[in-house]
Amino acid sequence: MSSKSESTRSPLDTAMLILSILVLAASISGFYYVQGQVHQVVRVVGLLIGAAIAVAIASRTEMGRMVLGYVQGSRTELRKVVWPTRRETMQTTLIVIVLALLVGVFLWAVDAVLLYALKQFTGVGG
């Protein structure tokens, strides 16, 4: 039993993806081409409109539909997340800070003991 994943990409999908990339490239190029000639807000709005058109074109392809499905699924999963309360976040942060300080002091103590031992054995050390 061999399961082959057949590609359903049509020449039209490929052409639409290329068109989408060209529209986005034209928007970016236009943004920089009119620099100093047109107000910044107009340039940004033009860039955003061009990007929106490129996304709209790309979303009509099979790959675009897959990406949109993934994004929608991710948003659904994100809504299911139970976020910690402010109190839980503060407690966890405090625990992490205290443990980091304790580990730092422990490592400093180990370093000091090893330095002392090295100094005793070799007579060399800071």
C-alpha positions in Angstrom: 0.0 0.0 0.0 1.6 3.2 -1.1 0.0 6.4 -0.3 1.0 9.1 -2.7 0.3 12.7 -2.0 -0.8 14.1 -5.3 -0.2 17.8 -5.9 -3.3 19.6 -7.0 -1.5 22.7 -7.9 -2.8 23.9 -11.2 -1.0 26.3 -13.7 -3.6 28.9 -12.7 -2.6 28.6 -9.0 1.0 29.1 -10.0 0.2 32.1 -12.1 -1.9 33.6 -9.3 1.0 33.1 -6.8 3.4 34.7 -9.2 1.0 37.6 -9.7 0.6 38.0 -6.0 4.4 38.2 -5.6 4.6 40.7 -8.4 1.9 42.9 -6.9 3.7 42.8 -3.5 7.0 43.6 -5.1 5.4 46.5 -7.1 3.9 47.9 -3.9 7.3 47.8 -2.1 9.1 49.3 -5.0 6.4 52.0 -5.3 6.8 52.8 -1.6 10.5 53.5 -2.1 10.2 55.0 -5.6 8.0 57.9 -4.5 10.0 58.6 -1.3 10.3 62.3 -0.8 7.6 63.1 -3.4 4.6 61.8 -1.6 3.6 62.1 2.1 4.7 59.2 4.3 1.1 58.3 5.2 0.0 58.0 1.6 3.1 55.8 0.9 2.2 53.5 3.9 -1.5 53.3 2.9 -0.5 52.4 -0.7 1.9 49.7 0.6 -0.8 48.2 2.8 -3.4 48.3 0.0 -0.9 46.5 -2.3 -0.1 43.9 0.4 -3.8 43.4 0.9 -4.4 42.9 -2.8 -1.4 40.4 -2.9 -2.9 38.5 0.0 -6.3 38.4 -1.6 -4.9 37.0 -4.8 -2.8 34.4 -3.0 -5.7 33.3 -0.9 -7.6 32.2 -4.0 -5.0 29.5 -4.6 -5.0 26.0 -3.0 -1.9 26.9 -1.0 -3.5 30.1 0.1 -6.6 28.2 1.3 -4.4 25.9 3.2 -2.6 28.8 4.9 -5.9 30.5 5.8 -7.2 27.2 7.3 -4.0 27.0 9.4 -4.4 30.5 10.6 -8.0 30.0 11.5 -7.2 26.8 13.3 -4.4 28.6 15.2 -6.8 31.4 16.2 -9.3 28.8 17.4 -6.6 27.1 19.5 -5.4 30.4 20.9 -8.9 31.1 22.2 -8.8 27.8 24.1 -5.7 28.8 26.1 -6.3 29.5 29.8 -4.1 32.5 30.5 -2.7 32.9 34.1 -4.1 35.6 36.3 -2.0 38.6 37.3 -1.4 37.1 40.7 -0.2 33.8 39.3 2.1 35.6 36.9 3.6 37.7 39.7 4.1 34.7 41.9 5.7 32.7 39.1 8.0 35.6 38.2 9.0 36.0 41.9 9.8 32.3 42.1 12.0 32.5 39.0 13.9 35.5 40.3 14.5 34.0 43.7 15.7 30.7 42.2 17.9 32.5 39.8 19.5 34.4 42.7 19.9 31.1 44.7 21.5 29.3 41.8 23.8 32.4 41.2 24.9 32.3 44.9 25.4 28.6 44.8 27.6 28.8 41.7 29.6 31.7 43.2 30.2 29.5 46.3 31.3 26.5 44.3 33.6 28.8 42.3 35.0 30.3 45.4 35.6 26.8 46.9 37.3 25.5 43.7 39.4 28.7 43.5 40.5 28.2 47.1 41.3 24.5 46.5 43.3 25.4 43.4 45.2 28.0 45.3 46.0 25.5 48.0 47.2 22.8 45.6 49.2 24.9 43.1 49.9 28.1 44.9 48.5 30.0 41.9 45.2 31.8 41.8 43.5 35.1 42.2 
